[in-house]
Amino acid sequence: MKITRWALSVAIAASCLGGSVLAQEPADSEFSDYYADSPAPVVSQASLEEFSSVVPASCGCSDAPISECCDTGCDVACDSGCDSGCDGLGLGGGGLLSDIDVGGWLSLGYHSYNNTLFNAHEDNIRLHQAWLYAEKVADGSCGLGFGGRIDYLYGVDAQDTQSFGIDNSHWDNNWDHGIYGHAIPQLYGEVAFGDVSVIAGHFYTLIGYEVVGAPGNFFYSHSYTMYNSEPFTHTGVLATYSYNDATTLYGGYVMGWDSGFEDNGDAFLGGYSFDLNDCFNVTNQYVVGRFGEGAANEVGFMTSSIFTSKLTDNMTHIFWVDYLDTDTGANRAIERETLDVNNYLLVTLSDTLTWGNRLEWYNIDDQLGGHNDVYQFTTGLNVGLTDNLLFRPEVRWDWDKDGVVGNALGESQTTFGGDMVLTF
């Protein structure tokens, strides 16, 4: 089964490389989704946003006149020789508090049965996310630039994105009342210089394709892979380097998984994103080290690989594979081994309508639940009702004979669900 899925991915990539397709750059990684503006409806950030470089390419004084460099604003040395309006600290002449972007979204959803993957409150309309953020992107094109971001979340999704990696009341953990809660999933500062940006604080993980924020996903429901095998947040330092127009590199140190400003391990978080051509992107991200302190003391590694292919003008395929392997030694309290394969096929039917399909194979092998294979297939629509109002209905089928992943599916389950996402 694994060989067949990989062969299918290679065949799709080969057809993309050999065919004539619409020139479009591949989608950004999950990491960049959280630092972009709110996406247009119908197409999710993580799957069909317009491909663009993280920072402009350097023009170079040897490559163009100073006047052209000033016009593009892309090279530190060139811009320093002309009147670019910079104040010497990369603040664009407006000061530290200029260019702050404030926004957010509301997500109200319904599902007929629980799957415990965020969707854990069946047969009722719930406020999943009332989200606010304020962000200033550090601009390094004029020299040293400063920025940062803070996110606040209220809703039934908050308890799943709090700092639950340590079972105490630190940071936002236990900010609950009933099934609702509050969370501050991101709070970090940013420094940029040229093509390098460094954030320090509490931020979302690089790992995986699906994200917590509703506008960043095509589907209302989530995969087993994202919920059970991947970290959500980290606290630490992370650098991003735009090597060239096609390659972006990531690397940094984090204090374990899913904790606030409290030590929960030591790990390397990093990877790369590479545009093979105008229609194919490869993104590989890694986390290696100690993922938890105390009784858990989970040690190991995880890798997430995402292959994004523009098959035709209106069809995109995403092949996403995660592998997690940890060992806690003698107590083996949190030892896990999972191999997870997801396929997305997204078809644009019109300017306001996109049809999506997701097929997942979730393979788990641990000391508590033994070995099991779990499958789910989801099909649904993104319907753009207005420029900032998105409707995401879906039908989902799950198969899990042994219940190893800890849900109440039994042998199989069919779930109808969907939400409305209002961005502002």
C-alpha positions as CSV (number, residue, x, y, z in Angstrom):
1,M,0.0,0.0,0.0
2,K,2.8,2.4,0.9
3,I,4.7,1.7,-2.4
4,T,1.5,2.3,-4.4
5,R,0.8,5.7,-2.8
6,W,4.4,6.9,-3.3
7,A,4.3,5.7,-6.9
8,L,1.1,7.6,-7.5
9,S,2.7,10.8,-6.2
10,V,5.8,10.4,-8.4
11,A,3.6,9.8,-11.4
12,I,1.6,12.9,-10.8
13,A,4.7,15.0,-10.2
14,A,6.2,13.6,-13.5
15,S,3.1,14.5,-15.5
16,C,3.2,18.0,-14.0
17,L,6.9,18.4,-15.0
18,G,6.3,17.2,-18.5
19,G,3.0,18.9,-19.3
20,S,2.0,22.4,-20.2
21,V,0.3,24.0,-17.2
22,L,-0.6,27.4,-15.9
23,A,2.5,29.0,-14.4
24,Q,1.9,29.3,-10.7
25,E,4.2,29.0,-7.8
26,P,3.6,26.2,-5.2
27,A,1.7,26.9,-1.9
28,D,3.6,28.1,1.1
29,S,4.1,25.8,4.1
30,E,1.9,25.7,7.2
31,F,4.3,28.1,9.0
32,S,3.7,30.9,6.5
33,D,-0.1,30.6,6.7
34,Y,-0.1,32.0,10.2
35,Y,1.8,35.1,9.2
36,A,-0.2,36.0,6.0
37,D,-3.3,38.2,5.8
38,S,-6.7,36.6,6.0
39,P,-7.3,34.6,2.8
40,A,-10.0,35.2,0.2
41,P,-13.0,32.8,0.5
42,V,-13.3,29.5,-1.4
43,V,-9.6,28.7,-1.5
44,S,-7.7,27.9,1.7
45,Q,-4.4,29.5,2.5
46,A,-2.7,26.2,2.9
47,S,-3.8,24.8,-0.5
48,L,-4.5,27.3,-3.3
49,E,-3.2,30.7,-2.4
50,E,-1.1,32.5,-5.0
51,F,2.5,31.4,-4.9
52,S,4.9,34.1,-3.9
53,S,8.4,34.4,-2.4
54,V,8.7,35.1,1.3
55,V,10.9,38.2,0.6
56,P,11.8,39.9,-2.6
57,A,14.9,38.7,-4.5
58,S,18.0,40.9,-4.1
59,C,18.5,43.2,-7.1
60,G,22.2,43.8,-6.4
61,C,24.0,47.1,-7.2
62,S,26.1,45.3,-9.8
63,D,22.9,44.1,-11.6
64,A,20.9,47.3,-11.9
65,P,21.2,51.1,-11.6
66,I,20.6,52.6,-8.2
67,S,17.4,54.2,-9.4
68,E,16.0,50.8,-10.3
69,C,17.0,49.4,-7.0
70,C,15.2,52.2,-5.3
71,D,12.1,51.5,-7.3
72,T,12.1,47.8,-6.3
73,G,13.2,48.4,-2.7
74,C,14.8,45.0,-2.6
75,D,18.5,45.5,-1.8
76,V,19.8,46.9,1.4
77,A,23.0,48.3,-0.2
78,C,21.3,49.9,-3.1
79,D,18.5,51.4,-1.0
80,S,21.0,52.9,1.4
81,G,22.3,55.0,-1.5
82,C,18.9,56.7,-2.4
83,D,16.0,58.4,-0.7
84,S,13.9,55.4,0.2
85,G,12.1,56.8,3.2
86,C,13.8,54.4,5.5
87,D,14.8,55.6,9.0
88,G,17.8,53.3,9.4
89,L,16.0,50.7,11.5
90,G,13.8,49.2,8.8
91,L,10.8,51.0,10.1
92,G,9.8,52.6,6.8
93,G,9.8,56.1,8.3
94,G,6.6,55.4,10.2
95,G,8.1,54.2,13.5
96,L,7.9,51.0,15.4
97,L,4.1,51.0,15.6
98,S,3.5,51.7,11.9
99,D,2.0,49.1,9.5
100,I,0.3,47.0,12.2
101,D,-2.3,44.7,10.8
102,V,-5.3,43.9,13.0
103,G,-7.9,41.3,12.0
104,G,-9.5,38.0,12.8
105,W,-12.4,35.7,12.0
106,L,-15.5,33.9,13.4
107,S,-16.2,30.2,12.8
108,L,-19.6,28.6,13.7
109,G,-20.0,24.9,13.0
110,Y,-22.2,21.9,13.2
111,H,-21.4,18.1,13.0
112,S,-23.8,15.2,13.4
113,Y,-21.4,12.9,15.2
114,N,-18.2,13.5,17.3
115,N,-14.8,12.4,16.1
116,T,-12.8,14.1,18.9
117,L,-10.5,15.8,16.4
118,F,-11.6,19.3,17.4
119,N,-15.2,18.3,16.5
120,A,-16.2,16.9,19.9
121,H,-19.7,18.5,20.6
122,E,-22.1,16.8,18.3
123,D,-25.6,17.8,17.1
124,N,-25.3,21.5,18.1
125,I,-24.1,24.7,16.5
126,R,-21.0,25.8,18.4
127,L,-18.7,28.8,18.2
128,H,-15.5,27.1,17.3
129,Q,-13.3,30.2,16.9
130,A,-13.6,33.9,17.7
131,W,-10.1,34.9,16.7
132,L,-8.3,38.3,16.9
133,Y,-4.7,39.0,16.0
134,A,-2.4,42.0,15.7
135,E,0.7,41.7,13.6
136,K,3.6,43.8,12.3
137,V,5.8,42.0,9.8
138,A,9.4,42.8,10.3
139,D,10.8,44.4,7.1
140,G,14.5,43.8,6.6
141,S,14.7,45.4,3.1
142,C,15.9,48.7,4.5
143,G,18.2,47.2,7.1
144,L,17.3,46.1,10.6
145,G,13.5,45.7,10.9
146,F,11.3,44.9,13.9
147,G,7.9,43.3,14.3
148,G,5.8,40.7,16.2
149,R,2.4,39.1,16.5
150,I,-0.2,38.2,19.1
151,D,-3.2,35.9,18.6
152,Y,-6.2,35.5,20.9
153,L,-8.8,32.7,20.6
154,Y,-12.1,32.1,22.3
155,G,-14.4,29.1,21.5
156,V,-14.7,25.3,21.8
157,D,-11.4,24.9,19.8
158,A,-9.4,26.9,22.5
159,Q,-8.9,23.9,24.8
160,D,-7.2,22.0,21.9
161,T,-4.7,24.8,21.2
162,Q,-3.8,25.9,24.8
163,S,-0.4,25.0,26.3
164,F,-1.5,21.5,27.3
165,G,1.9,20.0,26.9
166,I,2.5,20.5,30.6
167,D,-0.3,19.4,33.0
168,N,-0.4,22.5,35.1
169,S,-1.9,26.0,35.1
170,H,1.0,27.8,33.3
171,W,0.4,30.3,30.4
172,D,-3.1,29.8,28.9
173,N,-3.7,26.2,30.1
174,N,-7.0,25.7,32.0
175,W,-8.4,29.1,30.9
176,D,-11.8,27.3,30.5
177,H,-15.4,27.5,31.5
178,G,-17.4,24.5,30.5
179,I,-16.7,23.4,26.9
180,Y,-15.5,26.9,25.9
181,G,-12.2,28.5,26.7
182,H,-9.6,31.1,25.9
183,A,-6.1,30.7,24.4
184,I,-3.2,32.9,23.3
185,P,-1.6,30.5,20.8
186,Q,1.0,33.0,19.5
187,L,2.9,35.8,21.2
188,Y,6.3,36.5,19.6
189,G,8.7,39.3,18.6
190,E,10.4,39.4,15.2
191,V,13.7,40.8,13.9
192,A,14.6,40.9,10.2
193,F,17.6,41.9,8.2
194,G,17.8,41.4,4.4
195,D,16.6,37.9,3.6
196,V,16.7,36.6,7.2
197,S,13.9,36.8,9.8
198,V,14.0,35.5,13.4
199,I,11.0,35.2,15.7
200,A,11.3,34.5,19.4
201,G,8.4,33.6,21.7
202,H,5.4,31.4,21.4
203,F,4.3,30.4,17.9
204,Y,2.6,27.8,15.8
205,T,4.6,24.8,14.5
206,L,6.1,24.3,11.1
207,I,5.0,20.7,11.0
208,G,2.2,19.5,8.8
209,Y,-0.3,20.8,6.2
210,E,-3.4,21.4,8.2
211,V,-3.4,24.3,10.8
212,V,-5.6,25.3,13.8
213,G,-6.9,28.6,12.3
214,A,-10.2,27.9,10.4
215,P,-9.3,30.1,7.3
216,G,-6.1,28.2,6.7
217,N,-7.9,24.8,6.0
218,F,-10.1,23.7,3.2
219,F,-12.2,21.4,5.4
220,Y,-14.2,22.0,8.5
221,S,-13.0,18.7,10.1
222,H,-9.4,17.7,10.7
223,S,-7.2,14.7,10.0
224,Y,-6.1,12.1,12.5
225,T,-2.5,13.0,11.5
226,M,-2.8,16.6,12.4
227,Y,-4.6,16.1,15.7
228,N,-2.9,12.9,17.1
229,S,0.7,13.0,15.7
230,E,1.7,16.6,15.3
231,P,2.6,19.4,17.7
232,F,0.4,22.5,17.6
233,T,2.6,25.2,19.2
234,H,6.2,25.7,20.4
235,T,8.1,28.2,22.5
236,G,11.6,29.2,21.4
237,V,13.5,30.8,18.5
238,L,13.0,30.2,14.8
239,A,14.9,31.7,11.9
240,T,13.7,31.9,8.3
241,Y,16.1,32.5,5.4
242,S,15.0,33.1,1.8
243,Y,18.0,31.6,0.0
244,N,16.7,32.5,-3.4
245,D,13.4,32.8,-5.3
246,A,12.8,29.1,-5.1
247,T,14.2,28.0,-1.7
248,T,13.3,29.0,1.8
249,L,15.2,27.5,4.8
250,Y,14.0,27.2,8.5
251,G,15.8,26.4,11.7
252,G,15.6,27.0,15.4
253,Y,15.4,25.8,19.0
254,V,12.2,25.1,20.8
255,M,11.3,23.9,24.4
256,G,9.4,20.8,23.5
257,W,5.8,20.6,22.3
258,D,2.6,22.4,23.2
259,S,3.8,24.4,26.2
260,G,3.9,28.1,26.9
261,F,6.8,30.0,28.5
262,E,7.9,27.0,30.5
263,D,10.5,24.4,29.8
264,N,9.0,21.2,28.2
265,G,12.0,19.7,26.5
266,D,14.7,20.6,24.0
267,A,14.3,20.2,20.3
268,F,15.5,21.3,16.9
269,L,12.7,22.6,14.6
270,G,13.5,23.3,10.9
271,G,13.3,22.3,7.3
272,Y,12.9,23.8,3.8
273,S,10.5,24.7,1.1
274,F,11.6,24.3,-2.5
275,D,9.9,25.2,-5.8
276,L,11.0,22.6,-8.3
277,N,9.3,24.6,-11.1
278,D,6.2,26.8,-11.6
279,C,3.8,23.9,-10.8
280,F,5.5,21.7,-8.1
281,N,6.6,22.5,-4.6
282,V,8.3,20.2,-2.0
283,T,8.2,21.2,1.7
284,N,10.0,19.1,4.3
285,Q,9.9,20.0,8.0
286,Y,11.5,18.3,11.0
287,V,11.4,18.3,14.8
288,V,14.1,16.3,16.7
289,G,14.9,16.0,20.4
290,R,13.0,15.9,23.7
291,F,9.3,16.7,23.2
292,G,8.2,16.6,26.9
293,E,9.5,16.8,30.4
294,G,8.6,15.0,33.6
295,A,6.9,11.6,33.6
296,A,6.4,11.7,29.8
297,N,10.1,12.5,28.9
298,E,9.3,11.7,25.3
299,V,12.3,11.6,23.0
300,G,12.5,11.1,19.3
301,F,11.9,12.7,15.9
302,M,9.2,13.6,13.5
303,T,9.2,14.6,9.8
304,S,6.5,16.0,7.6
305,S,6.7,16.1,3.8
306,I,4.2,17.9,1.6
307,F,4.2,17.7,-2.2
308,T,2.0,20.3,-3.9
309,S,1.2,19.9,-7.6
310,K,-0.7,22.1,-10.0
311,L,-2.1,19.5,-12.3
312,T,-4.3,21.8,-14.5
313,D,-5.5,25.4,-14.4
314,N,-8.2,24.4,-11.9
315,M,-6.9,21.3,-10.2
316,T,-4.4,21.0,-7.4
317,H,-3.1,17.8,-5.7
318,I,-1.4,17.7,-2.3
319,F,0.4,14.6,-1.1
320,W,1.3,14.8,2.6
321,V,3.2,12.2,4.6
322,D,4.2,12.3,8.3
323,Y,6.4,9.9,10.3
324,L,6.7,10.0,14.1
325,D,8.9,7.8,16.2
326,T,9.5,8.4,19.9
327,D,10.8,6.3,22.8
328,T,10.7,7.2,26.5
329,G,13.1,4.5,27.7
330,A,12.3,2.2,30.6
331,N,8.8,3.6,31.5
332,R,7.7,3.9,27.8
333,A,4.9,6.1,28.9
334,I,4.4,8.0,25.7
335,E,6.2,5.9,23.1
336,R,4.6,6.4,19.7
337,E,5.2,5.4,16.1
338,T,2.8,6.6,13.4
339,L,3.0,6.7,9.6
340,D,0.3,8.8,8.1
341,V,-0.5,9.5,4.4
342,N,-3.0,12.1,3.2
343,N,-4.1,13.0,-0.3
344,Y,-5.9,16.2,-1.1
345,L,-7.5,16.9,-4.5
346,L,-8.9,20.4,-4.9
347,V,-10.9,21.4,-8.0
348,T,-11.9,25.0,-8.7
349,L,-15.4,25.0,-10.3
350,S,-15.9,28.7,-10.5
351,D,-14.7,32.0,-8.9
352,T,-16.8,31.2,-5.8
353,L,-17.0,27.4,-5.7
354,T,-14.3,24.8,-5.0
355,W,-14.7,21.1,-4.5
356,G,-12.3,19.2,-2.3
357,N,-11.5,15.6,-1.4
358,R,-9.3,14.2,1.3
359,L,-8.3,10.5,1.8
360,E,-6.2,9.6,4.9
361,W,-4.5,6.4,6.0
362,Y,-3.4,6.7,9.6
363,N,-1.2,3.9,10.8
364,I,-0.4,3.7,14.6
365,D,1.8,1.4,16.6
366,D,2.3,2.1,20.3
367,Q,2.8,0.2,23.5
368,L,-0.7,1.1,24.7
369,G,-3.0,0.4,21.7
370,G,-0.9,-1.9,19.6
371,H,-1.1,-1.8,15.8
372,N,-4.0,-0.4,13.9
373,D,-5.0,1.2,10.6
374,V,-7.5,4.0,10.5
375,Y,-9.0,5.5,7.4
376,Q,-11.1,8.5,6.6
377,F,-12.5,10.1,3.4
378,T,-13.9,13.6,3.3
379,T,-15.6,15.4,0.4
380,G,-16.9,18.9,0.6
381,L,-17.2,22.4,-0.9
382,N,-15.9,25.9,-0.2
383,V,-18.7,28.3,-1.2
384,G,-17.8,32.0,-1.2
385,L,-21.0,33.7,-0.3
386,T,-19.3,37.2,-0.1
387,D,-15.7,38.4,-0.2
388,N,-15.3,37.6,3.5
389,L,-17.9,34.9,4.2
390,L,-17.2,31.3,3.5
391,F,-19.5,28.2,3.8
392,R,-17.7,24.8,4.2
393,P,-20.2,21.9,4.1
394,E,-18.8,18.3,4.0
395,V,-19.5,14.6,4.4
396,R,-17.0,12.4,6.1
397,W,-16.6,8.6,6.4
398,D,-14.3,7.1,9.1
399,W,-13.2,3.4,9.6
400,D,-11.5,2.4,12.8
401,K,-12.2,-1.2,13.9
402,D,-10.2,-1.2,17.1
403,G,-10.6,2.4,18.3
404,V,-6.9,2.8,19.0
405,V,-6.9,6.5,18.3
406,G,-9.2,7.1,21.2
407,N,-12.4,8.1,19.6
408,A,-15.9,6.6,19.7
409,L,-16.3,5.6,16.1
410,G,-16.6,1.9,16.6
411,E,-16.2,0.1,13.2
412,S,-17.3,3.0,11.0
413,Q,-19.1,6.4,11.1
414,T,-20.7,8.8,8.6
415,T,-20.7,12.4,9.7
416,F,-22.4,15.5,8.1
417,G,-20.9,18.8,9.1
418,G,-19.8,22.2,8.1
419,D,-19.2,25.8,9.3
420,M,-19.4,29.4,8.3
421,V,-16.2,31.5,8.4
422,L,-16.4,35.3,8.6
423,T,-13.1,37.0,8.2
424,F,-12.5,40.7,9.0
